Amino acid sequence: MISTRIFTFIMLLTVPSAKVFAYVDPGTGSMALQFLIGGIFAAALTIKTYYYKIKSTLAKLFGRTTVHSEADTPVEEEDISSQSL
């Protein structure tokens, strides 16, 4: 009963009682677009960062062979002492 009263009170507060003349300038739309593009790039970077970890976990879950990334392979070091300066 109390939650119904609180819900009704909150809903009545959100209903405007008079006309509101609000102005949204072009900068607001630009800022919203930047937030959207930034969010998309952040999600893409997060997926890229954890891609191989997620892929190997799903491979183990479904009983397939483990997936190795290029970053897991060792890199051979060059002998720089024999190179001429």
PDB file of N, CA, C and O in Angstrom:
ATOM      1  N   MET A   1       0.812  -1.187   0.000  1.00  0.00           N
ATOM      2  CA  MET A   1       0.000   0.000   0.000  1.00  0.00           C
ATOM      3  C   MET A   1       0.863   1.261   0.000  1.00  0.00           C
ATOM      4  O   MET A   1       0.570   2.226  -0.706  1.00  0.00           O
ATOM      5  N   ILE A   2       1.933   1.239   0.804  1.00  0.00           N
ATOM      6  CA  ILE A   2       2.807   2.406   0.872  1.00  0.00           C
ATOM      7  C   ILE A   2       3.549   2.586  -0.444  1.00  0.00           C
ATOM      8  O   ILE A   2       3.722   3.708  -0.921  1.00  0.00           O
ATOM      9  N   SER A   3       3.990   1.469  -1.029  1.00  0.00           N
ATOM     10  CA  SER A   3       4.721   1.585  -2.292  1.00  0.00           C
ATOM     11  C   SER A   3       3.823   2.136  -3.402  1.00  0.00           C
ATOM     12  O   SER A   3       4.305   2.839  -4.290  1.00  0.00           O
ATOM     13  N   THR A   4       2.539   1.829  -3.365  1.00  0.00           N
ATOM     14  CA  THR A   4       1.605   2.376  -4.350  1.00  0.00           C
ATOM     15  C   THR A   4       1.466   3.884  -4.170  1.00  0.00           C
ATOM     16  O   THR A   4       1.407   4.625  -5.151  1.00  0.00           O
ATOM     17  N   ARG A   5       1.413   4.330  -2.941  1.00  0.00           N
ATOM     18  CA  ARG A   5       1.312   5.769  -2.677  1.00  0.00           C
ATOM     19  C   ARG A   5       2.582   6.498  -3.116  1.00  0.00           C
ATOM     20  O   ARG A   5       2.509   7.579  -3.701  1.00  0.00           O
ATOM     21  N   ILE A   6       3.732   5.912  -2.837  1.00  0.00           N
ATOM     22  CA  ILE A   6       4.997   6.529  -3.253  1.00  0.00           C
ATOM     23  C   ILE A   6       5.077   6.588  -4.767  1.00  0.00           C
ATOM     24  O   ILE A   6       5.482   7.604  -5.333  1.00  0.00           O
ATOM     25  N   PHE A   7       4.696   5.512  -5.417  1.00  0.00           N
ATOM     26  CA  PHE A   7       4.715   5.480  -6.882  1.00  0.00           C
ATOM     27  C   PHE A   7       3.780   6.543  -7.453  1.00  0.00           C
ATOM     28  O   PHE A   7       4.142   7.248  -8.394  1.00  0.00           O
ATOM     29  N   THR A   8       2.590   6.659  -6.890  1.00  0.00           N
ATOM     30  CA  THR A   8       1.631   7.665  -7.358  1.00  0.00           C
ATOM     31  C   THR A   8       2.174   9.075  -7.140  1.00  0.00           C
ATOM     32  O   THR A   8       2.027   9.937  -8.006  1.00  0.00           O
ATOM     33  N   PHE A   9       2.791   9.308  -6.002  1.00  0.00           N
ATOM     34  CA  PHE A   9       3.367  10.619  -5.706  1.00  0.00           C
ATOM     35  C   PHE A   9       4.481  10.972  -6.692  1.00  0.00           C
ATOM     36  O   PHE A   9       4.539  12.099  -7.183  1.00  0.00           O
ATOM     37  N   ILE A  10       5.346  10.035  -6.979  1.00  0.00           N
ATOM     38  CA  ILE A  10       6.436  10.271  -7.932  1.00  0.00           C
ATOM     39  C   ILE A  10       5.881  10.515  -9.329  1.00  0.00           C
ATOM     40  O   ILE A  10       6.377  11.384 -10.046  1.00  0.00           O
ATOM     41  N   MET A  11       4.876   9.773  -9.719  1.00  0.00           N
ATOM     42  CA  MET A  11       4.284   9.964 -11.044  1.00  0.00           C
ATOM     43  C   MET A  11       3.623  11.340 -11.154  1.00  0.00           C
ATOM     44  O   MET A  11       3.695  11.976 -12.206  1.00  0.00           O
ATOM     45  N   LEU A  12       2.987  11.797 -10.092  1.00  0.00           N
ATOM     46  CA  LEU A  12       2.366  13.120 -10.116  1.00  0.00           C
ATOM     47  C   LEU A  12       3.411  14.233 -10.176  1.00  0.00           C
ATOM     48  O   LEU A  12       3.149  15.292 -10.745  1.00  0.00           O
ATOM     49  N   LEU A  13       4.573  14.010  -9.604  1.00  0.00           N
ATOM     50  CA  LEU A  13       5.640  15.003  -9.672  1.00  0.00           C
ATOM     51  C   LEU A  13       6.218  15.127 -11.079  1.00  0.00           C
ATOM     52  O   LEU A  13       6.709  16.191 -11.458  1.00  0.00           O
ATOM     53  N   THR A  14       6.161  14.057 -11.844  1.00  0.00           N
ATOM     54  CA  THR A  14       6.739  14.081 -13.187  1.00  0.00           C
ATOM     55  C   THR A  14       5.796  14.658 -14.232  1.00  0.00           C
ATOM     56  O   THR A  14       6.233  14.993 -15.333  1.00  0.00           O
ATOM     57  N   VAL A  15       4.537  14.777 -13.917  1.00  0.00           N
ATOM     58  CA  VAL A  15       3.572  15.330 -14.867  1.00  0.00           C
ATOM     59  C   VAL A  15       3.651  16.856 -14.804  1.00  0.00           C
ATOM     60  O   VAL A  15       3.427  17.441 -13.744  1.00  0.00           O
ATOM     61  N   PRO A  16       3.964  17.502 -15.918  1.00  0.00           N
ATOM     62  CA  PRO A  16       4.057  18.969 -15.872  1.00  0.00           C
ATOM     63  C   PRO A  16       2.672  19.600 -15.703  1.00  0.00           C
ATOM     64  O   PRO A  16       1.693  19.154 -16.300  1.00  0.00           O
ATOM     65  N   SER A  17       2.617  20.629 -14.891  1.00  0.00           N
ATOM     66  CA  SER A  17       1.334  21.279 -14.638  1.00  0.00           C
ATOM     67  C   SER A  17       1.080  22.458 -15.565  1.00  0.00           C
ATOM     68  O   SER A  17      -0.057  22.913 -15.688  1.00  0.00           O
ATOM     69  N   ALA A  18       2.111  22.953 -16.210  1.00  0.00           N
ATOM     70  CA  ALA A  18       1.954  24.088 -17.126  1.00  0.00           C
ATOM     71  C   ALA A  18       2.854  23.856 -18.333  1.00  0.00           C
ATOM     72  O   ALA A  18       3.684  22.947 -18.347  1.00  0.00           O
ATOM     73  N   LYS A  19       2.672  24.693 -19.338  1.00  0.00           N
ATOM     74  CA  LYS A  19       3.524  24.576 -20.511  1.00  0.00           C
ATOM     75  C   LYS A  19       4.955  24.961 -20.146  1.00  0.00           C
ATOM     76  O   LYS A  19       5.198  25.902 -19.390  1.00  0.00           O
ATOM     77  N   VAL A  20       5.867  24.221 -20.695  1.00  0.00           N
ATOM     78  CA  VAL A  20       7.276  24.493 -20.448  1.00  0.00           C
ATOM     79  C   VAL A  20       7.906  24.888 -21.768  1.00  0.00           C
ATOM     80  O   VAL A  20       7.803  24.161 -22.756  1.00  0.00           O
ATOM     81  N   PHE A  21       8.550  26.023 -21.785  1.00  0.00           N
ATOM     82  CA  PHE A  21       9.233  26.487 -22.987  1.00  0.00           C
ATOM     83  C   PHE A  21      10.726  26.237 -22.809  1.00  0.00           C
ATOM     84  O   PHE A  21      11.437  27.043 -22.210  1.00  0.00           O
ATOM     85  N   ALA A  22      11.182  25.121 -23.331  1.00  0.00           N
ATOM     86  CA  ALA A  22      12.584  24.752 -23.183  1.00  0.00           C
ATOM     87  C   ALA A  22      13.283  24.877 -24.524  1.00  0.00           C
ATOM     88  O   ALA A  22      12.693  24.635 -25.577  1.00  0.00           O
ATOM     89  N   TYR A  23      14.537  25.256 -24.466  1.00  0.00           N
ATOM     90  CA  TYR A  23      15.328  25.420 -25.677  1.00  0.00           C
ATOM     91  C   TYR A  23      16.542  24.521 -25.576  1.00  0.00           C
ATOM     92  O   TYR A  23      17.275  24.559 -24.588  1.00  0.00           O
ATOM     93  N   VAL A  24      16.751  23.723 -26.591  1.00  0.00           N
ATOM     94  CA  VAL A  24      17.925  22.872 -26.662  1.00  0.00           C
ATOM     95  C   VAL A  24      18.810  23.439 -27.758  1.00  0.00           C
ATOM     96  O   VAL A  24      18.441  23.433 -28.932  1.00  0.00           O
ATOM     97  N   ASP A  25      19.976  23.927 -27.369  1.00  0.00           N
ATOM     98  CA  ASP A  25      20.863  24.544 -28.345  1.00  0.00           C
ATOM     99  C   ASP A  25      21.623  23.478 -29.143  1.00  0.00           C
ATOM    100  O   ASP A  25      21.642  22.314 -28.741  1.00  0.00           O
ATOM    101  N   PRO A  26      22.244  23.849 -30.255  1.00  0.00           N
ATOM    102  CA  PRO A  26      22.964  22.879 -31.086  1.00  0.00           C
ATOM    103  C   PRO A  26      24.117  22.194 -30.356  1.00  0.00           C
ATOM    104  O   PRO A  26      24.482  21.068 -30.696  1.00  0.00           O
ATOM    105  N   GLY A  27      24.686  22.853 -29.372  1.00  0.00           N
ATOM    106  CA  GLY A  27      25.779  22.245 -28.613  1.00  0.00           C
ATOM    107  C   GLY A  27      25.339  21.004 -27.857  1.00  0.00           C
ATOM    108  O   GLY A  27      26.130  20.082 -27.659  1.00  0.00           O
ATOM    109  N   THR A  28      24.089  20.976 -27.435  1.00  0.00           N
ATOM    110  CA  THR A  28      23.570  19.819 -26.711  1.00  0.00           C
ATOM    111  C   THR A  28      23.491  18.600 -27.622  1.00  0.00           C
ATOM    112  O   THR A  28      23.832  17.491 -27.211  1.00  0.00           O
ATOM    113  N   GLY A  29      23.047  18.800 -28.847  1.00  0.00           N
ATOM    114  CA  GLY A  29      22.996  17.692 -29.802  1.00  0.00           C
ATOM    115  C   GLY A  29      24.381  17.183 -30.133  1.00  0.00           C
ATOM    116  O   GLY A  29      24.584  15.977 -30.273  1.00  0.00           O
ATOM    117  N   SER A  30      25.336  18.089 -30.259  1.00  0.00           N
ATOM    118  CA  SER A  30      26.716  17.700 -30.528  1.00  0.00           C
ATOM    119  C   SER A  30      27.286  16.902 -29.364  1.00  0.00           C
ATOM    120  O   SER A  30      27.994  15.917 -29.574  1.00  0.00           O
ATOM    121  N   MET A  31      26.983  17.317 -28.148  1.00  0.00           N
ATOM    122  CA  MET A  31      27.465  16.608 -26.977  1.00  0.00           C
ATOM    123  C   MET A  31      26.848  15.212 -26.893  1.00  0.00           C
ATOM    124  O   MET A  31      27.538  14.250 -26.555  1.00  0.00           O
ATOM    125  N   ALA A  32      25.568  15.096 -27.194  1.00  0.00           N
ATOM    126  CA  ALA A  32      24.908  13.792 -27.180  1.00  0.00           C
ATOM    127  C   ALA A  32      25.515  12.872 -28.232  1.00  0.00           C
ATOM    128  O   ALA A  32      25.699  11.680 -27.985  1.00  0.00           O
ATOM    129  N   LEU A  33      25.825  13.417 -29.399  1.00  0.00           N
ATOM    130  CA  LEU A  33      26.462  12.629 -30.452  1.00  0.00           C
ATOM    131  C   LEU A  33      27.851  12.168 -30.022  1.00  0.00           C
ATOM    132  O   LEU A  33      28.236  11.034 -30.306  1.00  0.00           O
ATOM    133  N   GLN A  34      28.600  13.019 -29.348  1.00  0.00           N
ATOM    134  CA  GLN A  34      29.922  12.636 -28.855  1.00  0.00           C
ATOM    135  C   GLN A  34      29.816  11.530 -27.815  1.00  0.00           C
ATOM    136  O   GLN A  34      30.625  10.602 -27.817  1.00  0.00           O
ATOM    137  N   PHE A  35      28.831  11.613 -26.928  1.00  0.00           N
ATOM    138  CA  PHE A  35      28.617  10.550 -25.946  1.00  0.00           C
ATOM    139  C   PHE A  35      28.309   9.228 -26.636  1.00  0.00           C
ATOM    140  O   PHE A  35      28.829   8.184 -26.241  1.00  0.00           O
ATOM    141  N   LEU A  36      27.475   9.266 -27.651  1.00  0.00           N
ATOM    142  CA  LEU A  36      27.105   8.060 -28.378  1.00  0.00           C
ATOM    143  C   LEU A  36      28.311   7.448 -29.075  1.00  0.00           C
ATOM    144  O   LEU A  36      28.550   6.246 -28.956  1.00  0.00           O
ATOM    145  N   ILE A  37      29.069   8.259 -29.799  1.00  0.00           N
ATOM    146  CA  ILE A  37      30.246   7.754 -30.511  1.00  0.00           C
ATOM    147  C   ILE A  37      31.294   7.251 -29.524  1.00  0.00           C
ATOM    148  O   ILE A  37      31.902   6.204 -29.749  1.00  0.00           O
ATOM    149  N   GLY A  38      31.510   7.984 -28.435  1.00  0.00           N
ATOM    150  CA  GLY A  38      32.465   7.548 -27.416  1.00  0.00           C
ATOM    151  C   GLY A  38      32.059   6.231 -26.780  1.00  0.00           C
ATOM    152  O   GLY A  38      32.910   5.381 -26.515  1.00  0.00           O
ATOM    153  N   GLY A  39      30.773   6.053 -26.534  1.00  0.00           N
ATOM    154  CA  GLY A  39      30.283   4.797 -25.964  1.00  0.00           C
ATOM    155  C   GLY A  39      30.474   3.624 -26.903  1.00  0.00           C
ATOM    156  O   GLY A  39      30.812   2.522 -26.469  1.00  0.00           O
ATOM    157  N   ILE A  40      30.256   3.857 -28.193  1.00  0.00           N
ATOM    158  CA  ILE A  40      30.452   2.791 -29.183  1.00  0.00           C
ATOM    159  C   ILE A  40      31.921   2.385 -29.235  1.00  0.00           C
ATOM    160  O   ILE A  40      32.238   1.196 -29.244  1.00  0.00           O
ATOM    161  N   PHE A  41      32.822   3.377 -29.270  1.00  0.00           N
ATOM    162  CA  PHE A  41      34.248   3.061 -29.308  1.00  0.00           C
ATOM    163  C   PHE A  41      34.719   2.395 -28.018  1.00  0.00           C
ATOM    164  O   PHE A  41      35.566   1.503 -28.065  1.00  0.00           O
ATOM    165  N   ALA A  42      34.192   2.805 -26.880  1.00  0.00           N
ATOM    166  CA  ALA A  42      34.558   2.177 -25.611  1.00  0.00           C
ATOM    167  C   ALA A  42      34.104   0.722 -25.576  1.00  0.00           C
ATOM    168  O   ALA A  42      34.843  -0.145 -25.109  1.00  0.00           O
ATOM    169  N   ALA A  43      32.902   0.449 -26.061  1.00  0.00           N
ATOM    170  CA  ALA A  43      32.411  -0.931 -26.113  1.00  0.00           C
ATOM    171  C   ALA A  43      33.247  -1.768 -27.068  1.00  0.00           C
ATOM    172  O   ALA A  43      33.554  -2.922 -26.771  1.00  0.00           O
ATOM    173  N   ALA A  44      33.621  -1.198 -28.216  1.00  0.00           N
ATOM    174  CA  ALA A  44      34.441  -1.931 -29.182  1.00  0.00           C
ATOM    175  C   ALA A  44      35.817  -2.241 -28.605  1.00  0.00           C
ATOM    176  O   ALA A  44      36.332  -3.341 -28.805  1.00  0.00           O
ATOM    177  N   LEU A  45      36.418  -1.299 -27.897  1.00  0.00           N
ATOM    178  CA  LEU A  45      37.728  -1.526 -27.302  1.00  0.00           C
ATOM    179  C   LEU A  45      37.654  -2.578 -26.202  1.00  0.00           C
ATOM    180  O   LEU A  45      38.561  -3.399 -26.066  1.00  0.00           O
ATOM    181  N   THR A  46      36.592  -2.560 -25.423  1.00  0.00           N
ATOM    182  CA  THR A  46      36.418  -3.561 -24.373  1.00  0.00           C
ATOM    183  C   THR A  46      36.265  -4.950 -24.972  1.00  0.00           C
ATOM    184  O   THR A  46      36.866  -5.908 -24.485  1.00  0.00           O
ATOM    185  N   ILE A  47      35.468  -5.063 -26.018  1.00  0.00           N
ATOM    186  CA  ILE A  47      35.290  -6.357 -26.681  1.00  0.00           C
ATOM    187  C   ILE A  47      36.608  -6.818 -27.281  1.00  0.00           C
ATOM    188  O   ILE A  47      36.952  -7.996 -27.180  1.00  0.00           O
ATOM    189  N   LYS A  48      37.352  -5.908 -27.905  1.00  0.00           N
ATOM    190  CA  LYS A  48      38.639  -6.263 -28.501  1.00  0.00           C
ATOM    191  C   LYS A  48      39.620  -6.735 -27.433  1.00  0.00           C
ATOM    192  O   LYS A  48      40.376  -7.681 -27.656  1.00  0.00           O
ATOM    193  N   THR A  49      39.611  -6.083 -26.281  1.00  0.00           N
ATOM    194  CA  THR A  49      40.538  -6.429 -25.212  1.00  0.00           C
ATOM    195  C   THR A  49      40.274  -7.832 -24.673  1.00  0.00           C
ATOM    196  O   THR A  49      41.217  -8.583 -24.423  1.00  0.00           O
ATOM    197  N   TYR A  50      39.032  -8.188 -24.495  1.00  0.00           N
ATOM    198  CA  TYR A  50      38.691  -9.469 -23.887  1.00  0.00           C
ATOM    199  C   TYR A  50      38.271 -10.529 -24.903  1.00  0.00           C
ATOM    200  O   TYR A  50      37.755 -11.573 -24.504  1.00  0.00           O
ATOM    201  N   TYR A  51      38.470 -10.302 -26.188  1.00  0.00           N
ATOM    202  CA  TYR A  51      37.983 -11.201 -27.234  1.00  0.00           C
ATOM    203  C   TYR A  51      38.557 -12.609 -27.090  1.00  0.00           C
ATOM    204  O   TYR A  51      37.801 -13.580 -27.071  1.00  0.00           O
ATOM    205  N   TYR A  52      39.880 -12.737 -26.987  1.00  0.00           N
ATOM    206  CA  TYR A  52      40.491 -14.063 -26.934  1.00  0.00           C
ATOM    207  C   TYR A  52      40.178 -14.779 -25.627  1.00  0.00           C
ATOM    208  O   TYR A  52      40.057 -16.004 -25.603  1.00  0.00           O
ATOM    209  N   LYS A  53      40.048 -14.035 -24.558  1.00  0.00           N
ATOM    210  CA  LYS A  53      39.691 -14.649 -23.283  1.00  0.00           C
ATOM    211  C   LYS A  53      38.273 -15.219 -23.346  1.00  0.00           C
ATOM    212  O   LYS A  53      38.026 -16.337 -22.893  1.00  0.00           O
ATOM    213  N   ILE A  54      37.358 -14.453 -23.904  1.00  0.00           N
ATOM    214  CA  ILE A  54      35.978 -14.920 -24.049  1.00  0.00           C
ATOM    215  C   ILE A  54      35.914 -16.098 -25.010  1.00  0.00           C
ATOM    216  O   ILE A  54      35.194 -17.066 -24.763  1.00  0.00           O
ATOM    217  N   LYS A  55      36.664 -16.019 -26.107  1.00  0.00           N
ATOM    218  CA  LYS A  55      36.653 -17.078 -27.108  1.00  0.00           C
ATOM    219  C   LYS A  55      37.202 -18.388 -26.541  1.00  0.00           C
ATOM    220  O   LYS A  55      36.644 -19.455 -26.799  1.00  0.00           O
ATOM    221  N   SER A  56      38.296 -18.316 -25.767  1.00  0.00           N
ATOM    222  CA  SER A  56      38.850 -19.541 -25.198  1.00  0.00           C
ATOM    223  C   SER A  56      37.933 -20.117 -24.123  1.00  0.00           C
ATOM    224  O   SER A  56      37.839 -21.335 -23.978  1.00  0.00           O
ATOM    225  N   THR A  57      37.259 -19.253 -23.371  1.00  0.00           N
ATOM    226  CA  THR A  57      36.314 -19.733 -22.359  1.00  0.00           C
ATOM    227  C   THR A  57      35.138 -20.446 -23.017  1.00  0.00           C
ATOM    228  O   THR A  57      34.711 -21.501 -22.548  1.00  0.00           O
ATOM    229  N   LEU A  58      34.615 -19.880 -24.094  1.00  0.00           N
ATOM    230  CA  LEU A  58      33.521 -20.534 -24.811  1.00  0.00           C
ATOM    231  C   LEU A  58      33.986 -21.829 -25.471  1.00  0.00           C
ATOM    232  O   LEU A  58      33.224 -22.793 -25.543  1.00  0.00           O
ATOM    233  N   ALA A  59      35.229 -21.859 -25.953  1.00  0.00           N
ATOM    234  CA  ALA A  59      35.758 -23.077 -26.560  1.00  0.00           C
ATOM    235  C   ALA A  59      35.872 -24.186 -25.519  1.00  0.00           C
ATOM    236  O   ALA A  59      35.536 -25.337 -25.798  1.00  0.00           O
ATOM    237  N   LYS A  60      36.343 -23.845 -24.325  1.00  0.00           N
ATOM    238  CA  LYS A  60      36.430 -24.836 -23.248  1.00  0.00           C
ATOM    239  C   LYS A  60      35.036 -25.306 -22.839  1.00  0.00           C
ATOM    240  O   LYS A  60      34.826 -26.484 -22.549  1.00  0.00           O
ATOM    241  N   LEU A  61      34.094 -24.375 -22.818  1.00  0.00           N
ATOM    242  CA  LEU A  61      32.727 -24.691 -22.413  1.00  0.00           C
ATOM    243  C   LEU A  61      32.075 -25.676 -23.374  1.00  0.00           C
ATOM    244  O   LEU A  61      31.365 -26.584 -22.945  1.00  0.00           O
ATOM    245  N   PHE A  62      32.313 -25.502 -24.672  1.00  0.00           N
ATOM    246  CA  PHE A  62      31.709 -26.365 -25.676  1.00  0.00           C
ATOM    247  C   PHE A  62      32.609 -27.523 -26.084  1.00  0.00           C
ATOM    248  O   PHE A  62      32.264 -28.266 -27.003  1.00  0.00           O
ATOM    249  N   GLY A  63      33.767 -27.700 -25.419  1.00  0.00           N
ATOM    250  CA  GLY A  63      34.625 -28.852 -25.653  1.00  0.00           C
ATOM    251  C   GLY A  63      35.478 -28.781 -26.898  1.00  0.00           C
ATOM    252  O   GLY A  63      35.912 -29.817 -27.400  1.00  0.00           O
ATOM    253  N   ARG A  64      35.729 -27.605 -27.406  1.00  0.00           N
ATOM    254  CA  ARG A  64      36.598 -27.463 -28.567  1.00  0.00           C
ATOM    255  C   ARG A  64      38.019 -27.197 -28.104  1.00  0.00           C
ATOM    256  O   ARG A  64      38.274 -26.983 -26.919  1.00  0.00           O
ATOM    257  N   THR A  65      38.941 -27.213 -29.062  1.00  0.00           N
ATOM    258  CA  THR A  65      40.334 -26.967 -28.710  1.00  0.00           C
ATOM    259  C   THR A  65      40.525 -25.519 -28.278  1.00  0.00           C
ATOM    260  O   THR A  65      39.733 -24.640 -28.617  1.00  0.00           O
ATOM    261  N   THR A  66      41.580 -25.296 -27.531  1.00  0.00           N
ATOM    262  CA  THR A  66      41.849 -23.959 -27.025  1.00  0.00           C
ATOM    263  C   THR A  66      42.319 -23.046 -28.143  1.00  0.00           C
ATOM    264  O   THR A  66      43.051 -23.467 -29.038  1.00  0.00           O
ATOM    265  N   VAL A  67      41.905 -21.831 -28.083  1.00  0.00           N
ATOM    266  CA  VAL A  67      42.268 -20.840 -29.090  1.00  0.00           C
ATOM    267  C   VAL A  67      43.437 -20.026 -28.560  1.00  0.00           C
ATOM    268  O   VAL A  67      43.394 -19.525 -27.436  1.00  0.00           O
ATOM    269  N   HIS A  68      44.487 -19.893 -29.375  1.00  0.00           N
ATOM    270  CA  HIS A  68      45.649 -19.099 -28.985  1.00  0.00           C
ATOM    271  C   HIS A  68      45.697 -17.841 -29.820  1.00  0.00           C
ATOM    272  O   HIS A  68      45.413 -17.862 -31.017  1.00  0.00           O
ATOM    273  N   SER A  69      46.054 -16.759 -29.186  1.00  0.00           N
ATOM    274  CA  SER A  69      46.176 -15.503 -29.914  1.00  0.00           C
ATOM    275  C   SER A  69      47.610 -15.306 -30.359  1.00  0.00           C
ATOM    276  O   SER A  69      48.510 -16.020 -29.917  1.00  0.00           O
ATOM    277  N   GLU A  70      47.818 -14.342 -31.232  1.00  0.00           N
ATOM    278  CA  GLU A  70      49.163 -14.036 -31.689  1.00  0.00           C
ATOM    279  C   GLU A  70      50.000 -13.478 -30.549  1.00  0.00           C
ATOM    280  O   GLU A  70      51.225 -13.597 -30.572  1.00  0.00           O
ATOM    281  N   ALA A  71      49.380 -12.887 -29.577  1.00  0.00           N
ATOM    282  CA  ALA A  71      50.112 -12.316 -28.452  1.00  0.00           C
ATOM    283  C   ALA A  71      50.688 -13.399 -27.549  1.00  0.00           C
ATOM    284  O   ALA A  71      51.618 -13.127 -26.789  1.00  0.00           O
ATOM    285  N   ASP A  72      50.158 -14.627 -27.612  1.00  0.00           N
ATOM    286  CA  ASP A  72      50.643 -15.717 -26.778  1.00  0.00           C
ATOM    287  C   ASP A  72      51.904 -16.361 -27.328  1.00  0.00           C
ATOM    288  O   ASP A  72      52.603 -17.051 -26.586  1.00  0.00           O
ATOM    289  N   THR A  73      52.218 -16.163 -28.595  1.00  0.00           N
ATOM    290  CA  THR A  73      53.392 -16.794 -29.189  1.00  0.00           C
ATOM    291  C   THR A  73      54.643 -16.035 -28.787  1.00  0.00           C
ATOM    292  O   THR A  73      54.650 -14.804 -28.799  1.00  0.00           O
ATOM    293  N   PRO A  74      55.713 -16.760 -28.428  1.00  0.00           N
ATOM    294  CA  PRO A  74      56.945 -16.074 -28.019  1.00  0.00           C
ATOM    295  C   PRO A  74      57.623 -15.397 -29.205  1.00  0.00           C
ATOM    296  O   PRO A  74      57.572 -15.881 -30.336  1.00  0.00           O
ATOM    297  N   VAL A  75      58.242 -14.291 -28.923  1.00  0.00           N
ATOM    298  CA  VAL A  75      58.945 -13.532 -29.952  1.00  0.00           C
ATOM    299  C   VAL A  75      60.433 -13.794 -29.803  1.00  0.00           C
ATOM    300  O   VAL A  75      60.978 -13.715 -28.702  1.00  0.00           O
ATOM    301  N   GLU A  76      61.096 -14.110 -30.925  1.00  0.00           N
ATOM    302  CA  GLU A  76      62.530 -14.360 -30.880  1.00  0.00           C
ATOM    303  C   GLU A  76      63.268 -13.038 -30.803  1.00  0.00           C
ATOM    304  O   GLU A  76      62.961 -12.089 -31.523  1.00  0.00           O
ATOM    305  N   GLU A  77      64.261 -12.997 -29.903  1.00  0.00           N
ATOM    306  CA  GLU A  77      65.048 -11.784 -29.760  1.00  0.00           C
ATOM    307  C   GLU A  77      66.206 -11.815 -30.739  1.00  0.00           C
ATOM    308  O   GLU A  77      66.811 -12.863 -30.966  1.00  0.00           O
ATOM    309  N   GLU A  78      66.508 -10.678 -31.309  1.00  0.00           N
ATOM    310  CA  GLU A  78      67.622 -10.579 -32.234  1.00  0.00           C
ATOM    311  C   GLU A  78      68.896 -10.297 -31.454  1.00  0.00           C
ATOM    312  O   GLU A  78      68.872  -9.649 -30.407  1.00  0.00           O
ATOM    313  N   ASP A  79      70.009 -10.795 -31.983  1.00  0.00           N
ATOM    314  CA  ASP A  79      71.298 -10.536 -31.366  1.00  0.00           C
ATOM    315  C   ASP A  79      71.813  -9.207 -31.896  1.00  0.00           C
ATOM    316  O   ASP A  79      72.253  -9.119 -33.042  1.00  0.00           O
ATOM    317  N   ILE A  80      71.758  -8.175 -31.064  1.00  0.00           N
ATOM    318  CA  ILE A  80      72.152  -6.849 -31.538  1.00  0.00           C
ATOM    319  C   ILE A  80      73.654  -6.621 -31.439  1.00  0.00           C
ATOM    320  O   ILE A  80      74.157  -5.626 -31.962  1.00  0.00           O
ATOM    321  N   SER A  81      74.385  -7.524 -30.776  1.00  0.00           N
ATOM    322  CA  SER A  81      75.828  -7.322 -30.632  1.00  0.00           C
ATOM    323  C   SER A  81      76.559  -7.526 -31.952  1.00  0.00           C
ATOM    324  O   SER A  81      77.640  -6.969 -32.144  1.00  0.00           O
ATOM    325  N   SER A  82      75.995  -8.313 -32.866  1.00  0.00           N
ATOM    326  CA  SER A  82      76.663  -8.570 -34.136  1.00  0.00           C
ATOM    327  C   SER A  82      76.358  -7.508 -35.180  1.00  0.00           C
ATOM    328  O   SER A  82      76.987  -7.485 -36.238  1.00  0.00           O
ATOM    329  N   GLN A  83      75.410  -6.636 -34.903  1.00  0.00           N
ATOM    330  CA  GLN A  83      75.060  -5.606 -35.870  1.00  0.00           C
ATOM    331  C   GLN A  83      76.062  -4.460 -35.797  1.00  0.00           C
ATOM    332  O   GLN A  83      76.552  -4.109 -34.723  1.00  0.00           O
ATOM    333  N   SER A  84      76.357  -3.885 -36.963  1.00  0.00           N
ATOM    334  CA  SER A  84      77.285  -2.760 -37.003  1.00  0.00           C
ATOM    335  C   SER A  84      76.541  -1.462 -36.735  1.00  0.00           C
ATOM    336  O   SER A  84      75.379  -1.303 -37.110  1.00  0.00           O
ATOM    337  N   LEU A  85      77.222  -0.556 -36.090  1.00  0.00           N
ATOM    338  CA  LEU A  85      76.608   0.731 -35.772  1.00  0.00           C
ATOM    339  C   LEU A  85      76.914   1.708 -36.814  1.00  0.00           C
ATOM    340  O   LEU A  85      76.485   2.858 -36.727  1.00  0.00           O
TER     341      LEU A  85
END
